[in-house]
Amino acid sequence: MRTAIEVADIFRAAGPTYRKAHAGHLSLTQLKVMSAVEHCRTAALGGHVEACEDCGEWRIAYNSCRNRHCPKCQGAAARTWLAEREADLLPVGYFHIVFTLPAEVAAIAFYNKALVYDLLFKAASETMLTIATDPKHLGARIGITAVLHTWGSAMTHHPHVHMIVPGGGIALDGSRWISSRPAFLLPVRVLGKLFRRLFLTRLLQFHDAGRLAFFGSAAHLADCRAFGRYLSPVRKKRWVVYAKPPFAGPEAVLAYLSRYTHRVAISNSRLISFDETGVTFHFKNYRRDGSDRQQVMILAPDEFIRRFLLHVLPRGFHRIRHYGLLAGSARKTSITRVRELLNAAPQPVDNAADEPIEIRPPCPCCGGRMIVIEVFKRWQQPRGPPDKATTNRESAS
């Protein structure tokens, strides 16, 4: 069901003016995202006509843009992805770990998204895998599913990686499963120190190789000495690695993943209104507790669009990645071995999972099954439904 206000409505109303005002400053990828969001589920993308098999109710369904930044298209993508991941769940507790970049480093990432976001993934995953294999801690090979988010609740630039990690791993000799403590996986202070060292070491290597770009007020950071002075306080501060309590079970892991894996900077459900005062939406102020955490913000349309476009990922960039036991090349073998070590039965194979997931809503009149009776191309409109009176006269004659 369509919400009262959507991101697409804001883009359609304020997008043309925004594009004109920022001509030459928007990337091709950002322009494509704006166009996709504006045209999603409209006649511009074509569609089909559905009819109820029982009562004959008739409706038009326009095609989705399928852009990964579109708030309306992520539900179906998330369902498909989760169906593929369900067989990988293990009968153990799962932990949620978050690696966050300090504000000073996030500012560098703003100008070097592909390079720094990739480094965030690599440094965070290597930190987890290294500390987990250390006999002083877990002494095992673990699996990781990592998801990149680049936003805070107010759509500001806030790069961080969410990790879902099974509570244990395979011993280094492969002979047994080593379980973590019930409410503790790895020490966050140790993780934070190694994460900081790995990340800054490689960031400096990128700078020395001339691979980092700086513009505007940050242009002076192209100088090696200025860059070193800029990073000096970052070397001394504590880098935040947050470990949330373990999930209640595999079902809770799936529920969490369904909310996080395909999330975009803001969902349509958070929008309150769009009028001459601006765009009003809900956000969470994490500096407050209790009922004060949920607050309301109003942004001018141009600022709303600017913040939304901050989080458009570079073309081809993968925001969901798997490491260790869950890495693509070894995932099936590793999961089979873990189930053997845990004496756990393999997940039953659901033959229905190979079939397309039925996401077509039922008939609004009788709840019957809707079938496609006509397909129409982009920028075309379907033919109107047949007039029942005319059809009856033709049948009688």
N, C-alpha and C positions, 0 to 999 in steps of 0.2 A: 504494500500500500504506500502511496506517495505521501511524504511528509509535507507539512504546510509550506516550508521553505527549504530549498536545496541549494547546494553550492553552485549547481548549474544555473539557477535563477540569477545568482549574483554575477556569475561570469557573463551570462547573456546580456544583462543590463549594463554592467560597468566594464566588461571586457574590451569592447571596441575602443572606448576612451583610454583605457589603460594601455592597450597596445600602441595607440597613436602617441601617447605621452612618453612611452619608453621605447619607441622605435630605435632599433640598433643596439639596444641594451638587453634584449631578451634572446635567449638561445633558441635554436630551432626546436630542441626538445621541449622547452617550456611553451613555445607557441603551439606545438602539437598537442600538449596536454590540455591547454586552454580550449583548443578546438574540439578535442575528444569529449571533454566534460560538457561543453555547451551543446554538442550534437547527440550525446548519448540518449538513446531511447526516444529519438525523434524521427520524423520522416526522412531526414537527411541521411540516415544510415539504412533506410529500408526496413522491412519487417515482414510480418505475416498476419493472416486473419485466422482466428481460432473460432471453432463452433463446438457447442456441447453435444455430445453423442446422445444425450437423453432428451433435453428440452429444446435444443436448437438455439440457445442463447449465443449471441455473436459478439465478438470483440476484436479490437486491433491490438497487436503487440509489436512495438518497434524494437529493432535490434539494439544491443548494447555495444558500447565502444570497445570494451574489454581492455581499456588502458589501466595499468596497475596503480595509477594515481587517482582513478575515479572512485568517489565514495559509493556509487551505485553498483559498481561491477565487482566489488571484492567479495561479496557474500558467496556467489557461485564458485569463484576461484578458491576460496577458503575451504568450501565443502569438498571439492575435488582433491585438494592437497591433503586434507585431513583423512580422507578415505584411503589414500595411499600410505599415510603414516601410521594408521591404526594397527596394522600388522606388526609394526616395529616396537610397539609398547611392551615393556617388560614388567613382570610381577614384582616390582621393587618400588621403593619410594623415589620420588623425583624432586630435585632441588631447582630453584630459580635464582640464578646469579646475574647481576647487572654490572657491566663495566662502563664507566662514564668518563668522557674526556673533560679535563678542566676547561674553564671558559677561555683561557689564553690559547689553548691548543684548538679549541672549537673555532676560534677566530681564524686560525691558519687553515683549518678544514674548509671554511667557507669559500676560500679561493682555490682550493685544491681537493675538491670533493672525491673524485675517483681514487686518487692516490692515498689520501688520508683515511677515508672510510675503509679502504682495503687494508691499510696498515692497522686500523682499529680492530678489524676482524682477526688479522694474523697475530698481532701482539696478544690479544685477549685469549685466543684459542691456545696459542703456544704457552701462555702463562698457566692456564688450567691443566694442560696435558703434562707440562713439566713438573708442577707441584704435585699432581696426582701420582706420578710415577715415583716420586721420592719416597724411599722406605720410611723416612721420618714422619710422613703424613699418611697417605693411603697405600702407596706401593702397588698401584694397579693402573692398567690402561682403561681409560674411561671413554664414554661417548658423549657428544655434544651436538645439540641443535641450536644454532645461533640466529637471531633475527635483529637486523639493524633498524633502529628508530632514530630519526634526526630531529625530532621536535619535542618541545615541552607542551603542556596542556594549553598554553596560550599561543601555540604555533610559532614560538621563538625557536631559534637554532640551538639545538641541544642534542648533539650526537651521543648515542649510547647503544650498547649491544645487550640484548636480553638472551640469556642462555638457559636452556632446559637440559639438566644433566641427571642421568640415573644415579641413584645413591649407591655407588660401588663400581667395581670394574674387574676385569680379568687380571689375575696375577701375571707378573712379567714372564713367568715360565709357562703360562697358559694352562696350569694344572687345576686351578680353582677360582671361584668367584669370591672376591673380597668385598664385604659389605661395609658401607660407611656407618658411622654412629647414627642413631635414629634422627637426631636433630642437628647434625653437624657433618659437613662434607670436607671442606678445606678452610684453613685460617685466612680470613679476608685481609688482614694486615700483610701477611706474607704475599698473598696474591697481588695486593696493591703495589708493593715495592717492586716485585718482578715486572709487573705490567708497566710501571713507570719507566724502569730501566730499559726494557725491550723497546718500548715505543719511542722514547727520546733518542736512543742510540740510532735507530733507523731513520727517524725524522732528520737528524743531523746529517746522516749519510745522503739522504735525498737532497738536502740543502747544498751540501758540498758538491754533489753531482749536477747542480743547477736544475733540478727537476721540480722545484717549488716555484710558484708564481705569486706575486704580490701586487696589489693595485691600491690606488687612492691613499688613504691615511696609513696603510700598511706597507707602502712601497719601500720605505727605508729598511725593512726587514730583509731585503735582498742582500744587504751587506752582512758578511759573516760575523763581524763583531757586534753589530746591532742585534742580529738574530741570537747570538749567544747571551747578550745582556737581557734580551726579552725572555729567554727561557730560564734564566738563572733562578728566579723565585719559584718557577714551576718544578724545578728539580728538588726543591726543599719541602714543598707542600705535600700533604697526603693525598694520594689519588684514591678516589672513592670506588670501592668494590663492595656492592651490597648483596648480601645473601638473605633471601626471604625464607621463611619456614617451608619445609617440604610440603608437597601436595598431599591430599588425602588419599589419592589412588590414581590409577591410569585414567579413569573417567574425568577426574579433575584436571589432569594434564591436557586431555583433549579439549575440555571446555576452555582452558586458558589459551591454548594454541589457537583455537578458533577466534579468539578475541584479538590476538597479537600478531599472528603471522602476516595477515593481509590488511592490517590497519593502515589508514592514511592519516594525514596531518589533522584532519577534522572530519567527523561523520555528520551526515545530514541531521541525525537525531539530536545533536548538540546545538543546532541553530534555533534561535527563538524568533527573531524577526529581521526584516530587511526593509528599511524605509529611509526617509530623508535624514534621519539621525545617524544612520550607519547600519552596520551588521552587528546584531546582538546575539551572543552565544554563551553557553555555559563553559566554565573551565574550572580546574582544580588548582587551588593555591596550596602547594605542599608545605608552605611555611605556617599554615594554620592547621588546627586540629578540629576534630568533631564536625559539627554542622557548619562551622565557619569555613571549612575547606572548599565547599561548593560555592562558587561565586559567579558573577555575571560580568562580561566585558563587552564594550561597544567599540568597534573599529570603523574608521572610514572605509568605504568599499575599496579604494586603491590600496590602503594598508592591509586590508584583509587578503586581497589578491596577491600582494607582495609576499606576505608571510606564507601563504599557501604555496607559492612557486619556489620558495626557499628550499622546499623539501622534494623537489623534482630530482630524481636520481639520474646520474649520468647514463647514457644509452648503454644497454647491455650489462649494467651492473647488477649483480645478484645480491639481493638483500636477505635471503635465507640460505644458510650454509650449514654443512654437517662436517664434523671432525671426529677423529679417533675411531672408535668402534662403529660409528654411524656414518663414516665417510663413504661416499658412493661406491668406490671400487671394492670395498671389503665389508659393506654393510650386511648383506645377506649371510655371508659366512660367519661374521662376528655374532650376529643375533642368534643364529642356529647354535653356535658354541655356547653362548651365554645361557640359552634355554636348557642345553644339556647339563651344564654345571649347576643350574638351579633346579634341575629335575622338573622343569615346567613344560607342560604340553604345548605344542605349537599352536599358534592362533588358527582357528578354523578358517578354511578358505571359503569365502563367500562368492559363489559364482555370479551372484547378482551384481557384485562390485565391478565386473567387467562390462556391465551394461550401462548405458548413459543414465546419469542421475536425473530423475524426473523432477524438474523444478517448475513446471508449468502449474500455476495456481488452478484449483478446481473451479468449476462453474459457480459464479456468484449467486445464481438463482437456486439451483438444486444440488450443488455439490458434485455434479457429474464430471466425467473426464472430458477435457477439452482437446480437440484434435485440430491440426492445421489443415485449412481448406484452400488457402491461397497464399502465395508468396509474392511480394512486390519489391522492386529494386529501389536503390537510393534515390531520394528526392521525388519519389512517386507516391501517390496515394492509392489505396485499394479501391476497388469498385464497391459501391454501396450494397447493402444486403438486399436480396430480392424482396419485392413488395408482395406480401402474403396474399392480398386480395387479387392482384394481377395473376399471381401463380395459380390461384384456385380457378380463375376464369379460363386460363389457358388449359388447365387440366380438364375442365368440364367440356370444353369444345373439342 
